[in-house]
Structure formats: structure tokens, C-alpha cells
Amino acid sequence: SNGRTEMHHECAVMSVGARTFASGRGAQPHKQSLSQAISGHLKGVIARHDELCSKLSDVSDLSPSEMTSLSKELAQLEPQVQAWNELEAQLKELKELQELLEDSDADMQKYAKEELESVKESIAEQEKVVAKIILPRDEADSLAGVILEVRAGAGGDEASIFALDLLKMYERYAGLQGWQVEMVSVNDSETGGVKEAAMAVKGDGVFARLKYESGVHRVQRVPVTETQGRVHTSTASVAVLPQPDEVQIDIRDEDVRIDTYRSSGAGGQHVNTTNSAAR
């Protein structure tokens, strides 16, 4: 289909420079920058990326769950491959500029000198990007849904107002990110705030973005409930709980035990012969 063709083409484009690096040809990283460990990791990433592209180019032998799993893994590897391809392009440009310094044309030498420092700075920045992007990720970062709970803490009525402000802030942020928000429960306070509230947030990279929000938040301000202009300190706690992917569980009939119960005592023969409760 067109989808498979486009995916295969994209894989091919992204891997052109990557395979050059993996085979040892083409521009090489600076000796003082990328370590052998990082270079070795990138070679493994590139090899796995090409393997996934090959598998996804023909999905006839893959189940829907396998195709989804492989596509997710490919999506996680693509930023690393793309970052390396960008670095390799800059290293190639650096090599070409260094060759121009030996050119007999004075204008070309001048141009090369002017561009050389800029390219070196770009390479240094891109090397930092490559080193950062290969850091191991939390497995839960790939989860696309969380339950975000906000609870008022110390501070009385002002704490409940602060909790509502936090709730609105997270709801607004989720909207700006294009995430789906569904309010699960809300326990309003008498002063217009919330004692506690929970909402489900779904979208790409939700847990990775919100997980560090967990904890106690504090605010110092003059609350709307204060009549004498005094500064109050209030707190609210935030919990971000990842929602795991749906898992299908098969329960065999032989693993299920059903107990039935009959009433005892006075009541006639019907009571003693009728199953009136089950577990």
C-alpha cells in the first residue's frame, strides 16, 4: 500500500548516511568529542533501524500487534538516526572546507576560513544533541496516558483555590499540546476551589512531559479570601500515575470456582433448597 511504500522510502532516506557510518566510510566524528562507547551504540541503533525498516517494508507476515510494536520501536530510533545524519552532513561540510583552504583561489580560501568556525560550532552543538538523545529512556515514557491527581494541602480555603489553579494550568497545557483531557472526578470546596480532582490525559509523550510534576507544590501570595492583605503560604500535592497499555487476559473455566449458598433455619422447605447467594 502507499503507507508501506512511504514508510520504506523514509527508512531508506534516513539510513543512507547511517549505513555509511556503520560500515566505517564517510566522515568520522572528532576524536575529542564522541566516545567509542557512543559510536558503538550508534552502530547498534543504525543496524536495528535498518532491520526494522526491512521488516516493516513487508507486513504480510506480521500480526497487528507485532506491526504496532515494531512501528513504536522504529519511531523511538528515528530521532537518533536523524541526529547522526545531521552530524555526518556537518562533518562532511567541515572536510570540504578544510580542502578549500588548500585551494589556489584566494577568494575560496577566504570563504573557507569564514565558514570554518561557524561549522565547527555547529558540529560541537550537534555532538551534544547526539550524546543527549541516546540517553536511556524510562520505559513508561512511551505510555500515552496518565491519571493526574491534584489535592489541596495545608492552607485551608486558599489551598483549595491553589489546587484549582494547578488543575486549570495542567488542563490548559494539555490543550496546547493537543492532548485529550477527560475529567474523572472533582470534589469542589465551598470557596470555589477543589479539595481534590483527577483527570485522564492521553497523547503522545504525556508521561514523559508530566512525570516530574509529581510532588508538593507551594505558593506564597495574598489570597482572595484575605481581607487584610497578608501573605499566605498554601500547598497542593500532584500525583501523575501512568496508565499501562491494555492487556488481554484469558481466564480458563477450570480456573474459576463458583460457590453457592442456601439459607438455613426456619422458613420452610423452599428456603433450604434454593440457592440464594453466589460467590
Disulfide bonds with the S-S distance in Angstrom:
Cys11-Cys53 2.19
